[in-house]
Amino acid sequence: FRYQLSNLYDFDPAQHTVADDELSGLDRWILAAFAKLDADVRASFDKCEFHIAYQRITQFVAVELSAIYHDTVKDRLYTSPANSPRRRSTQTTLYRLVQGFAKMLSPMLVFTADEAWEAIPHLGTGSVHLADWEPFESRFSDEELADWKTMFAIRERVLPVLEKARQAKQIGKSLEACVTLTGNGRELEIGQAHQEDLRELINVSQLKLEAGEGEELQVVVTNAEGEKCERCWRWEPTVGSHDDHATLCTRCVEAVNQAIA
């Protein structure tokens, strides 16, 4: 609740809501995962299997929500320009998730859920216990789901290679790395179609996808190009190209200029 609510301080759903088909891929994925959780918890509640509902919620919060989604979107929430499409996409998603969680947890965390509900900005309703708990909807096709399963599989192959580079002191943090993925199969096509989402998932400054031999992507880690941005900590070739903010990348210069305008 705290993470989601704290990132909605400048979000007005009447002005900033992003349509479902314009949400980023990662936002659409977490909404689909939450819709599955919602259905599972409802089924457990209907059978009075509250321990199963608790276990399912705990697992989801620890893995899909915290370890993957919340960790990945921190960069766009904290460093992207306030009105950037990807930031507003994630805020739209958080706005839906925090309402869904409050309703889902209200039978078990009666007071906490109600306090969270009252803190949701621009909601304009009373207690969560008086709100209708409708089935959570997500428009995530089977094709999209298959693509994201592939992307997570790629991520699981890349992370050990990054760890080896860290142990060899080639890089320090993962943001110091540029990852090059080479292949000629379906994985390359999916990676190219979702390149920015995949870069975020791997948490590197630069990601390159190149045609090569073999269906399975080959992973090569090199040092990222450019210099480290003082604001977002990503390594970018654009750092130093702006006289007014010599230590920032182009994205952060845009964010700072918008903030002080």
TAGIGI-V383048 format. One record per backbone hydrogen bond with DSSP energy under -1.0 kcal/mol. CO is the residue of the C=O (numbers start at 1). NH is the residue of the N-H. If there is no record, write none. Layout:
# TAGIGI-V383048
co->(CO | CO)
nh->(NH | NH)
This chain:
# TAGIGI-V383048
co->(1 | 2 | 5 | 8 | 12 | 12 | 19 | 20 | 24 | 25 | 26 | 27 | 28 | 29 | 30 | 31 | 32 | 33 | 34 | 35 | 36 | 37 | 38 | 39 | 40 | 41 | 42 | 43 | 44 | 45 | 48 | 49 | 50 | 51 | 52 | 53 | 54 | 55 | 56 | 57 | 58 | 59 | 60 | 61 | 63 | 64 | 65 | 66 | 68 | 69 | 73 | 74 | 75 | 81 | 84 | 85 | 86 | 87 | 88 | 89 | 90 | 91 | 92 | 93 | 94 | 95 | 96 | 97 | 98 | 99 | 100 | 101 | 105 | 105 | 109 | 110 | 111 | 112 | 113 | 114 | 115 | 117 | 120 | 127 | 128 | 132 | 138 | 141 | 142 | 143 | 144 | 145 | 146 | 147 | 148 | 149 | 150 | 151 | 152 | 153 | 154 | 155 | 158 | 159 | 160 | 161 | 162 | 163 | 164 | 165 | 165 | 166 | 173 | 174 | 176 | 177 | 177 | 178 | 179 | 180 | 181 | 182 | 183 | 185 | 186 | 187 | 188 | 189 | 190 | 194 | 195 | 196 | 197 | 198 | 199 | 199 | 206 | 208 | 210 | 214 | 218 | 220 | 222 | 227 | 229 | 234 | 236 | 236 | 238 | 245 | 247 | 249 | 250 | 251 | 252 | 253 | 254 | 255 | 256)
nh->(5 | 6 | 8 | 11 | 15 | 16 | 22 | 23 | 28 | 29 | 30 | 31 | 32 | 33 | 34 | 35 | 36 | 37 | 38 | 39 | 40 | 41 | 42 | 43 | 44 | 45 | 46 | 47 | 49 | 48 | 50 | 53 | 54 | 55 | 56 | 57 | 58 | 59 | 60 | 61 | 62 | 63 | 65 | 66 | 68 | 69 | 70 | 71 | 72 | 73 | 77 | 78 | 79 | 84 | 88 | 89 | 90 | 91 | 92 | 93 | 94 | 95 | 96 | 97 | 98 | 99 | 100 | 101 | 102 | 103 | 104 | 105 | 108 | 109 | 113 | 114 | 115 | 116 | 117 | 118 | 119 | 120 | 123 | 130 | 131 | 134 | 140 | 145 | 146 | 147 | 148 | 149 | 150 | 151 | 152 | 153 | 154 | 155 | 156 | 157 | 158 | 159 | 162 | 163 | 164 | 165 | 166 | 167 | 168 | 170 | 171 | 169 | 176 | 177 | 224 | 205 | 206 | 222 | 208 | 220 | 210 | 218 | 212 | 189 | 190 | 191 | 192 | 193 | 194 | 198 | 199 | 200 | 201 | 202 | 203 | 204 | 179 | 181 | 183 | 184 | 182 | 180 | 178 | 236 | 233 | 229 | 227 | 239 | 241 | 248 | 230 | 253 | 254 | 255 | 256 | 257 | 258 | 259 | 260)
